[in-house]
Amino acid sequence: MPSSAYFHSRVGRHFHCRCLTVHLQLFPRPRVNTTMINTNPPQTDPLPPDPLPAGVAPPPLSRWQRFWAFPITRIVLYLLLFAAITAALSFALDGVLHLLHHRPGHNKQLGAFPGEGLAVASALLAFWIMVRFVDRRPWATAGFNLGRLPAQLGGGFALGAAMLTVGVGTLALLGMYHVTTVVPSVLVLVPLGLYLCIAVFEETYFRGYIFQTLEGRWGSGIALGVTSLVFGLAHLANPTPGATRLQHLVGPLQLCLEAGLPMGAAYLLTQRWWLPIGMHWAWDYFEGPIFGCPDSGTHDPHTLLHAVLSGPSFVTGGPFGPEAGVVFLAVGTLTGVLLLWAAVRWGQWRAMPGRAK
């Protein structure tokens, strides 16, 4: 007869086997597909380089690297690139027009379209080359995102039209702007496209790349001041028949504040060029073809309103146009200050590196 220990060991082994059988029936082991097993070790990404220890400065740039990193160097390169592209496209355009036996015709504004379109193409192409291949940053950072183009371009056009309407309306209330005749004509719509090209070119050339390069190194204040000054003084090249030297100088200087400030602040506010382009577009179009005023010393051949300006030149602007008068100076500067205030309040103002509080 088996001993008690033997009996208990047999019962224990039997009970353990039965429990294991029930467990496997309730929770069967999954079948493993050996063909899916990857015997190769996983590929891991290389570790990033170790950062510099705390308190250790990066190696200094060479003289050549400092030269290319300097903002003035890149701005000069941009201007030279723009001149080279303009010369090449002008040569190609002259050849095409010669083959087509093109003549500008009697409409001076229609004849100006090829030249203005060429200037726009040159400025944008030079801008793109500098951003992509010299600065090596995405084109999206250049301020030409298409997401809000209709709203901001339309809003800028409405704001520019309102500025001109307020300025001319103030002159009319002062008895210094008189409408002689109203000439509704489809020819008034012709300069709409021309002034759009002018707005795109001047905002891209005078403010676009130059503004962003200066702002990246010295902050928004230097960028806004320099580009506004360059934009205004560039109008010294406009012919102003009948204007004195003082009037010819006052107009461009006032443009630094009444046009350069609000359009530069509009870019700061939105970080896109559509709002200032719309403002510039409406400013030129309403001042000349709509209200019939001299636009920076130039006169449009076809205007909706034929008007006469009379009064002191420091108010009306004289032969240069209302842009050289105190009324437009007040309207434009006030608009610029409000846009600049909004840009600062919304955190778009960039302080000079090393001086940020």
SEKEVEX-578186 format. One record per residue (C-alpha): residue in three letters; z, y, x; residue number from 0. Coordinates in Angstrom, 1 decimal. Layout:
BEGIN
R   rolo        Z        Y        X   kelo
R    ALA        Z        Y        X    NUM
...
//
This chain:
BEGIN
R   rolo        Z        Y        X   kelo
R    MET      0.0      0.0      0.0      0
R    PRO     -1.0      3.4      1.5      1
R    SER      1.7      5.6      2.6      2
R    SER      2.6      8.9      0.8      3
R    ALA      1.0     11.0      3.6      4
R    TYR     -2.2      9.1      3.4      5
R    PHE     -2.3      9.5     -0.4      6
R    HIS     -1.7     13.2     -0.3      7
R    SER     -4.4     13.7      2.4      8
R    ARG     -7.0     11.8      0.4      9
R    VAL     -6.2     13.8     -2.8     10
R    GLY     -6.3     17.1     -0.9     11
R    ARG     -9.7     16.3      0.7     12
R    HIS    -11.1     15.2     -2.7     13
R    PHE     -9.8     18.4     -4.4     14
R    HIS    -11.3     20.6     -1.6     15
R    CYS    -14.7     18.9     -2.0     16
R    ARG    -14.7     19.4     -5.7     17
R    CYS    -13.8     23.1     -5.5     18
R    LEU    -16.6     23.6     -2.9     19
R    THR    -19.1     21.8     -5.1     20
R    VAL    -18.2     24.0     -8.1     21
R    HIS    -18.4     27.2     -6.0     22
R    LEU    -21.9     26.3     -4.7     23
R    GLN    -23.1     25.5     -8.3     24
R    LEU    -21.8     28.9     -9.6     25
R    PHE    -22.8     30.9     -6.5     26
R    PRO    -25.8     29.2     -4.9     27
R    ARG    -26.9     30.4     -1.4     28
R    PRO    -30.1     32.5     -1.4     29
R    ARG    -33.1     30.9      0.2     30
R    VAL    -34.1     32.6      3.3     31
R    ASN    -37.9     33.1      3.9     32
R    THR    -38.1     32.5      7.6     33
R    THR    -41.6     34.0      7.7     34
R    MET    -40.2     37.5      6.8     35
R    ILE    -37.7     37.5      9.6     36
R    ASN    -38.6     40.1     12.3     37
R    THR    -37.6     38.7     15.6     38
R    ASN    -38.5     41.9     17.5     39
R    PRO    -35.7     44.4     18.1     40
R    PRO    -35.8     47.6     16.0     41
R    GLN    -37.5     50.6     17.5     42
R    THR    -35.2     53.6     17.8     43
R    ASP    -36.1     57.2     18.4     44
R    PRO    -35.3     58.5     21.8     45
R    LEU    -32.1     60.5     22.0     46
R    PRO    -32.6     64.3     22.1     47
R    PRO    -31.9     66.0     25.4     48
R    ASP    -28.3     66.9     25.9     49
R    PRO    -27.6     70.6     25.2     50
R    LEU    -26.5     72.9     27.9     51
R    PRO    -22.7     72.8     28.5     52
R    ALA    -20.7     75.6     27.0     53
R    GLY    -20.7     78.6     29.2     54
R    VAL    -23.9     77.6     31.1     55
R    ALA    -26.8     80.1     30.7     56
R    PRO    -30.3     78.8     30.4     57
R    PRO    -32.6     79.1     33.5     58
R    PRO    -34.1     82.6     33.8     59
R    LEU    -37.7     83.2     32.9     60
R    SER    -40.2     83.8     35.6     61
R    ARG    -41.8     87.2     36.0     62
R    TRP    -45.0     85.9     34.4     63
R    GLN    -43.1     84.5     31.4     64
R    ARG    -41.2     87.8     30.9     65
R    PHE    -44.5     89.7     31.1     66
R    TRP    -46.1     87.6     28.3     67
R    ALA    -42.9     87.6     26.2     68
R    PHE    -42.7     91.4     26.3     69
R    PRO    -43.8     92.9     22.8     70
R    ILE    -46.0     95.6     24.3     71
R    THR    -48.0     93.0     26.2     72
R    ARG    -48.7     91.1     23.0     73
R    ILE    -49.6     94.2     21.0     74
R    VAL    -52.1     95.3     23.7     75
R    LEU    -53.6     91.8     23.7     76
R    TYR    -53.9     91.9     19.9     77
R    LEU    -55.7     95.3     20.1     78
R    LEU    -58.1     94.0     22.8     79
R    LEU    -58.7     90.9     20.8     80
R    PHE    -59.5     93.0     17.7     81
R    ALA    -61.9     95.1     19.6     82
R    ALA    -63.7     92.1     21.0     83
R    ILE    -64.0     90.4     17.6     84
R    THR    -65.2     93.6     16.1     85
R    ALA    -67.9     94.0     18.7     86
R    ALA    -69.1     90.5     18.3     87
R    LEU    -69.2     90.7     14.5     88
R    SER    -70.9     94.1     14.6     89
R    PHE    -73.6     92.7     16.8     90
R    ALA    -74.1     89.7     14.5     91
R    LEU    -74.1     92.0     11.4     92
R    ASP    -76.6     94.4     12.9     93
R    GLY    -78.9     91.4     13.6     94
R    VAL    -78.7     90.1     10.1     95
R    LEU    -79.3     93.5      8.5     96
R    HIS    -82.3     94.1     10.8     97
R    LEU    -83.8     90.7      9.8     98
R    LEU    -83.3     91.6      6.1     99
R    HIS    -84.7     95.1      6.6    100
R    HIS    -81.5     96.4      5.0    101
R    ARG    -81.2    100.1      4.2    102
R    PRO    -77.8    101.7      3.2    103
R    GLY    -79.5    103.6      0.3    104
R    HIS    -78.3    106.7     -1.3    105
R    ASN    -74.9    105.5     -2.3    106
R    LYS    -72.7    106.3      0.7    107
R    GLN    -69.8    104.1     -0.6    108
R    LEU    -72.0    101.0     -1.1    109
R    GLY    -73.3    101.5      2.5    110
R    ALA    -69.7    101.5      3.8    111
R    PHE    -68.9     98.1      2.4    112
R    PRO    -70.3     96.0      5.3    113
R    GLY    -68.4     98.0      7.9    114
R    GLU    -65.1     97.9      6.0    115
R    GLY    -65.5     94.2      5.4    116
R    LEU    -66.2     93.6      9.0    117
R    ALA    -63.0     95.5      9.9    118
R    VAL    -61.0     93.4      7.5    119
R    ALA    -62.4     90.2      9.0    120
R    SER    -61.7     91.3     12.5    121
R    ALA    -58.1     92.4     11.9    122
R    LEU    -57.3     89.2     10.0    123
R    LEU    -58.9     86.9     12.6    124
R    ALA    -57.1     88.6     15.5    125
R    PHE    -53.9     88.4     13.5    126
R    TRP    -54.3     84.7     12.9    127
R    ILE    -55.2     83.9     16.6    128
R    MET    -52.2     85.8     17.9    129
R    VAL    -49.8     84.1     15.4    130
R    ARG    -51.1     80.5     15.9    131
R    PHE    -52.0     80.4     19.6    132
R    VAL    -50.0     83.1     21.3    133
R    ASP    -46.8     83.3     19.3    134
R    ARG    -47.1     79.7     18.2    135
R    ARG    -45.6     80.1     14.9    136
R    PRO    -46.8     79.0     11.4    137
R    TRP    -49.2     81.2      9.6    138
R    ALA    -46.8     81.2      6.6    139
R    THR    -44.5     83.5      8.7    140
R    ALA    -47.3     86.2      8.9    141
R    GLY    -46.5     87.5      5.4    142
R    PHE    -49.7     86.3      3.7    143
R    ASN    -48.2     83.6      1.4    144
R    LEU    -50.3     83.3     -1.7    145
R    GLY    -47.5     82.3     -4.0    146
R    ARG    -46.7     85.7     -5.4    147
R    LEU    -50.0     87.4     -4.7    148
R    PRO    -51.0     88.4     -8.2    149
R    ALA    -47.5     89.8     -9.2    150
R    GLN    -46.9     91.7     -6.0    151
R    LEU    -50.4     93.0     -5.6    152
R    GLY    -50.5     94.2     -9.2    153
R    GLY    -47.0     95.6     -8.9    154
R    GLY    -47.9     97.5     -5.8    155
R    PHE    -51.0     98.9     -7.5    156
R    ALA    -49.0    100.0    -10.5    157
R    LEU    -46.4    101.6     -8.2    158
R    GLY    -49.0    103.4     -6.1    159
R    ALA    -50.7    104.7     -9.3    160
R    ALA    -47.4    106.0    -10.6    161
R    MET    -46.7    107.8     -7.4    162
R    LEU    -50.1    109.6     -7.5    163
R    THR    -49.7    110.4    -11.2    164
R    VAL    -46.3    111.9    -10.6    165
R    GLY    -47.5    114.0     -7.7    166
R    VAL    -50.7    115.3     -9.4    167
R    GLY    -48.8    115.8    -12.7    168
R    THR    -46.2    117.9    -10.8    169
R    LEU    -49.0    120.1     -9.4    170
R    ALA    -50.5    120.4    -12.9    171
R    LEU    -47.1    121.5    -14.3    172
R    LEU    -46.9    124.1    -11.5    173
R    GLY    -50.3    125.4    -12.5    174
R    MET    -52.0    124.4     -9.2    175
R    TYR    -54.2    121.5    -10.5    176
R    HIS    -56.9    122.3    -13.0    177
R    VAL    -59.4    119.8    -14.5    178
R    THR    -62.8    121.4    -15.0    179
R    THR    -64.8    118.4    -16.4    180
R    VAL    -64.4    114.8    -17.2    181
R    VAL    -67.3    112.6    -16.1    182
R    PRO    -66.9    108.9    -17.3    183
R    SER    -69.2    106.8    -15.2    184
R    VAL    -69.4    103.2    -14.0    185
R    LEU    -69.9    104.6    -10.5    186
R    VAL    -66.2    105.4    -10.5    187
R    LEU    -65.5    101.6    -10.3    188
R    VAL    -67.6    101.2     -7.1    189
R    PRO    -65.0    102.5     -4.7    190
R    LEU    -62.4    100.2     -6.2    191
R    GLY    -63.5     97.3     -3.9    192
R    LEU    -64.1     99.7     -1.0    193
R    TYR    -60.5    101.0     -1.1    194
R    LEU    -59.2     97.5     -1.4    195
R    CYS    -60.9     96.7      1.9    196
R    ILE    -59.5     99.8      3.4    197
R    ALA    -56.0     99.0      2.3    198
R    VAL    -56.1     95.4      3.6    199
R    PHE    -57.5     96.6      7.0    200
R    GLU    -55.1     99.4      7.5    201
R    GLU    -52.0     97.4      6.4    202
R    THR    -53.0     94.5      8.6    203
R    TYR    -54.1     96.6     11.6    204
R    PHE    -51.5     99.3     11.7    205
R    ARG    -48.5     97.4     10.4    206
R    GLY    -49.1     93.6     10.3    207
R    TYR    -48.9     92.1     13.7    208
R    ILE    -47.5     95.2     15.4    209
R    PHE    -44.7     95.6     12.9    210
R    GLN    -43.6     91.9     13.2    211
R    THR    -43.8     91.9     17.0    212
R    LEU    -41.7     95.1     17.3    213
R    GLU    -39.2     93.9     14.7    214
R    GLY    -38.7     90.6     16.4    215
R    ARG    -37.6     92.3     19.6    216
R    TRP    -36.1     95.6     18.6    217
R    GLY    -35.3     95.4     14.9    218
R    SER    -36.6     96.8     11.7    219
R    GLY    -35.8    100.5     12.5    220
R    ILE    -38.0    100.6     15.6    221
R    ALA    -40.8     98.7     13.9    222
R    LEU    -40.8    100.9     10.8    223
R    GLY    -40.6    104.1     12.9    224
R    VAL    -43.4    103.2     15.4    225
R    THR    -45.8    101.8     12.8    226
R    SER    -45.3    104.7     10.4    227
R    LEU    -46.0    107.2     13.3    228
R    VAL    -49.1    105.4     14.5    229
R    PHE    -50.4    105.1     10.9    230
R    GLY    -50.0    108.8     10.2    231
R    LEU    -51.4    110.0     13.6    232
R    ALA    -54.5    107.8     13.2    233
R    HIS    -55.6    110.2     10.4    234
R    LEU    -56.1    112.9     13.0    235
R    ALA    -59.5    111.4     13.5    236
R    ASN    -60.5    112.3      9.9    237
R    PRO    -62.8    115.3      9.7    238
R    THR    -61.3    118.1      7.7    239
R    PRO    -63.8    120.9      7.1    240
R    GLY    -62.2    124.3      6.5    241
R    ALA    -58.7    123.3      7.6    242
R    THR    -56.8    125.1     10.3    243
R    ARG    -55.4    123.2     13.3    244
R    LEU    -52.0    123.4     11.7    245
R    GLN    -53.1    122.0      8.4    246
R    HIS    -55.0    119.3     10.3    247
R    LEU    -51.8    118.3     12.1    248
R    VAL    -49.4    118.7      9.2    249
R    GLY    -51.3    116.2      7.0    250
R    PRO    -51.1    113.2      9.4    251
R    LEU    -47.5    114.0     10.2    252
R    GLN    -46.5    114.0      6.6    253
R    LEU    -48.3    110.7      6.0    254
R    CYS    -45.8    109.1      8.4    255
R    LEU    -43.1    109.7      5.8    256
R    GLU    -44.9    109.8      2.4    257
R    ALA    -47.1    106.8      3.0    258
R    GLY    -45.9    105.0      6.2    259
R    LEU    -42.2    104.9      5.0    260
R    PRO    -42.7    103.4      1.5    261
R    MET    -45.4    100.9      2.5    262
R    GLY    -43.4     99.7      5.5    263
R    ALA    -40.3     99.5      3.3    264
R    ALA    -42.3     97.5      0.7    265
R    TYR    -43.1     94.9      3.3    266
R    LEU    -39.4     94.8      4.4    267
R    LEU    -38.4     94.3      0.8    268
R    THR    -40.7     91.4      0.0    269
R    GLN    -41.6     90.0      3.5    270
R    ARG    -45.2     89.9      2.3    271
R    TRP    -48.1     92.3      2.6    272
R    TRP    -49.3     92.2     -1.0    273
R    LEU    -46.9     94.9     -2.3    274
R    PRO    -47.9     97.5      0.4    275
R    ILE    -51.6     96.6      0.1    276
R    GLY    -51.4     97.2     -3.7    277
R    MET    -49.6    100.5     -3.1    278
R    HIS    -52.2    101.6     -0.5    279
R    TRP    -55.1    100.5     -2.7    280
R    ALA    -53.9    102.5     -5.7    281
R    TRP    -52.9    105.6     -3.6    282
R    ASP    -56.4    106.0     -2.2    283
R    TYR    -58.2    105.1     -5.4    284
R    PHE    -56.3    107.4     -7.7    285
R    GLU    -56.2    110.3     -5.4    286
R    GLY    -60.0    110.4     -4.9    287
R    PRO    -62.1    108.7     -7.6    288
R    ILE    -59.7    109.2    -10.4    289
R    PHE    -58.0    112.6     -9.9    290
R    GLY    -60.8    114.1     -7.8    291
R    CYS    -58.5    115.4     -5.0    292
R    PRO    -59.4    115.4     -1.3    293
R    ASP    -58.1    112.2      0.3    294
R    SER    -57.0    112.9      3.9    295
R    GLY    -59.8    115.4      4.3    296
R    THR    -62.5    113.3      2.7    297
R    HIS    -64.2    113.8     -0.7    298
R    ASP    -65.5    111.1     -3.0    299
R    PRO    -69.0    111.7     -4.4    300
R    HIS    -68.2    110.2     -7.9    301
R    THR    -64.9    111.0     -9.5    302
R    LEU    -63.6    110.6    -13.1    303
R    LEU    -62.0    114.1    -13.1    304
R    HIS    -63.5    117.1    -11.5    305
R    ALA    -60.6    119.3    -10.5    306
R    VAL    -59.7    122.3     -8.5    307
R    LEU    -56.5    122.9     -6.5    308
R    SER    -55.2    126.4     -6.2    309
R    GLY    -52.0    127.8     -4.8    310
R    PRO    -50.2    127.9     -1.4    311
R    SER    -51.5    125.3      1.0    312
R    PHE    -48.0    124.1      1.9    313
R    VAL    -47.8    122.9     -1.8    314
R    THR    -51.4    121.8     -2.5    315
R    GLY    -52.2    120.6      1.0    316
R    GLY    -55.3    122.8      1.4    317
R    PRO    -58.5    121.2      2.6    318
R    PHE    -56.7    118.1      3.8    319
R    GLY    -55.6    117.3      0.2    320
R    PRO    -52.3    116.9     -1.6    321
R    GLU    -51.0    114.6      1.1    322
R    ALA    -50.4    117.7      3.3    323
R    GLY    -48.3    119.4      0.6    324
R    VAL    -44.6    119.3     -0.1    325
R    VAL    -45.0    117.7     -3.6    326
R    PHE    -46.6    114.5     -2.3    327
R    LEU    -44.1    114.6      0.7    328
R    ALA    -41.2    114.6     -1.7    329
R    VAL    -42.6    111.9     -4.0    330
R    GLY    -43.6    109.5     -1.2    331
R    THR    -40.5    110.0      0.8    332
R    LEU    -38.2    109.4     -2.2    333
R    THR    -40.1    106.3     -3.1    334
R    GLY    -39.8    105.0      0.5    335
R    VAL    -36.0    105.7      0.6    336
R    LEU    -35.5    103.8     -2.6    337
R    LEU    -37.5    100.8     -1.4    338
R    LEU    -35.7    100.9      2.0    339
R    TRP    -32.3    101.0      0.2    340
R    ALA    -33.3     97.9     -1.8    341
R    ALA    -34.5     96.1      1.3    342
R    VAL    -31.2     96.8      3.1    343
R    ARG    -29.1     95.8      0.0    344
R    TRP    -31.0     92.5     -0.3    345
R    GLY    -30.4     91.7      3.3    346
R    GLN    -33.9     92.2      4.6    347
R    TRP    -33.0     94.8      7.2    348
R    ARG    -33.0     93.3     10.7    349
R    ALA    -30.8     95.1     13.2    350
R    MET    -31.6     95.4     16.9    351
R    PRO    -30.4     92.3     18.7    352
R    GLY    -27.2     92.9     20.5    353
R    ARG    -26.2     95.7     18.1    354
R    ALA    -25.7     93.8     14.9    355
R    LYS    -22.2     94.3     13.4    356
//
